[in-house]
């Protein structure tokens, strides 16, 4: 049915989702400017992610992409429509931005060091001056002020054209004004003009070049802060690319003429495609022919491979382990579970991008106030009869002292030291989002398989059911049959036998019973290893009708020549550090929840052994993300700890995502913090270190803003000169860095 516009009576255009790649953004203020211009479009609801250089716009018509691009261009940036599955723009933009900042920082630092030496030493010691020393200082300063600082100038010009101000505005104005004032005084001031007041006297005459030192230091400090900040956020959008890489590029479609290899995007619902052992499944579907084991841990969190037969449902992104399968496609492309996981992670990335950082919030007020004060100081000094040169000098001093050198270092240096200390302790912190979130979380949600548990099966009991067969004999025969198999149960049985009995005995006539077990001939006897159903199906006697396996355990039976002789009990082992980690979190007042795709029995066993009281089992990946959203809706601040592909949407949706390094690349890219050590107590260390780092950043910001606020009145009343400004700027930066370095003393509690 065609929708009708209620006002014009014309057919209404269907609302679509437009995704744009944005070029030219350098800071959060840029992202905010793009977002504001997009939201001015009728019906538009836009979100801009600086980390991925991407904008999402909903509420527009299918033909409105050009309007959205034009809005971005009006904001002063470039834009193109994003091609689904193509993340080359994001990767290229991040690499270009980082390499450009690195070059500008290197040149600025290499030139600023000799410039500072020249301007300070020669300005204060007239006997060391040589002809043309001031001209040399100017020539050294030009590349710093105009080339290295170009990103700040470009952002300022763009902002002024569109009526917005940012910290870039202060940096640009401070650098240009410092350089311009130094050039003016050097060229036009008499060489015997009085120097600058130091509080206890004046500098020698002709010390005007000191302002160049201020300009060079300001630009270098700001470039360093911008470079470290860019490095820290570079990987924020990697989860989307990783999920895209997981998809299969080509598929074997079954036709009347045989198998035909086609691009995955050409597969249609109802097509039959072939998956060989070791290959990933391209689409959600139903098995039409074949029997195999499917590793579903990536998508469902099940610790054991699932056995599939004709009629069984399979998911795209899972891996076929053993047999050839023919599968009828039921969901392809964007409708597969894997694509939905990517969409959930994508949505979570956008949600995080909308969180405004403290510096950006304060900047919107701080910058215009400083510029207004500088103009006011100029007017007041002129009104009280001061010479124009003095009034202008005091006004410039306000601008210079307000330039955010320490502010630009406050976050990157603390983040850099915190990340470095975390790396020494096996904790990799990706960015400030993790630090902000860690200070607020009150709930920690754990995945089970590979997180609370090791993800590997372990033999917990061996029992003989007949008097004339010892338990070691049950294990010996089972290991002989299972030797060479890659199934997790087989690996656990063989490892236990190797540890207690030595190398498994030789066997012959191996036969696999898909989904049920395996058989072989050992020492002339027919040995069968498998679930009770397999033994009964093969006519084995002595198999109980109802197995007595405990919750969370897997039981395999062993039979010789048609008679059951015993059983082997296995379980997914809970990490030794799990209970201590959960107890420590409870001591910190945090709530813990176990969230898993596994069944009720294994999940409850793991929760009890780890000390977790809340449990959600049989939860699929999209269900995990929905559970996180449900917790959010109830006011909880959530940290998610996981390791698998199936955890990626939940890790991205949580306020704080922590991934085990032994897990999948996708989980690690979706997480905010990566835990390198195979010890869950690192979760506690990560939260404590993140909170300590966040506290350090806050203290740095308080000092940096406090320094600016306190120094502005000094400059306004004419008691500031360039030498004091340079010293105060350097001291402020040193204090910020020193405070950040205290994070190196952080120690884990055990």
Secondary structure, DSSP 8 states (H G I E B T S, - for coil): ---B-TTT-SB----EEEEEEEES--SHHHHHHHHHHHHTSTT-EEEEETTTTEEEEEEE-TT-HHHHHHHHHHTT-EEEE--TT--HHHHHHHHHHHHHHHHHHHHHHHHHHHHHHHHHHHHH-GGG--TTHHHHHHHHHHIIIIIITHHHHHHHHHHHHTT---HHHHHHHHHHHHHHHHHHHHHHS-TT----B-SSSB--TT-TTHHHHHHHHHHHHHHHHHHHHHHHHTTTTHHHHHHHHHS-SEEEEEETTEEEEEEGGG--TT-EEEE-TT-B--SEEEEEE--EEEE-HHHH--SS-EEE-TT-EE-TT-EE-SS-EEEEEEE-GGGSHHHHHHHHHHHHHHHHHT---HHHHHHHHHHHHHHHHHHHHHHHHHHTT--HHHHHHHHHHHHHHHS-HHHHHHHHHHHHHHHHHHHHTTEEE--HHHHHHHTT--EEEE-IIIIIEEEEEEEEEEEESSTTS-HHHHHHHHHHHHTT--SHHHHHHHHHHHHHT-S----EEEEEETTTEEEEEETTEEEEEE-HHHHHHTT-BS--SS----TTEEEEEEEETTEEEEEEEEEEEE-TTHHHHHHHHHHTT-EEEEE-SS-HHHHHHHHHHHT--EEE-S--HHHHHHHHHHHHHTT--EEEEE-SGGGHHHHHHSSEEEEETTS-HHHHHH-SEEE-SS-THHHHHHHHHHHHHHHHHHHHHHHHHHHHHHHHHHHHTT---HHHHHHHHHHHHHHHHHHHHGGGG-----
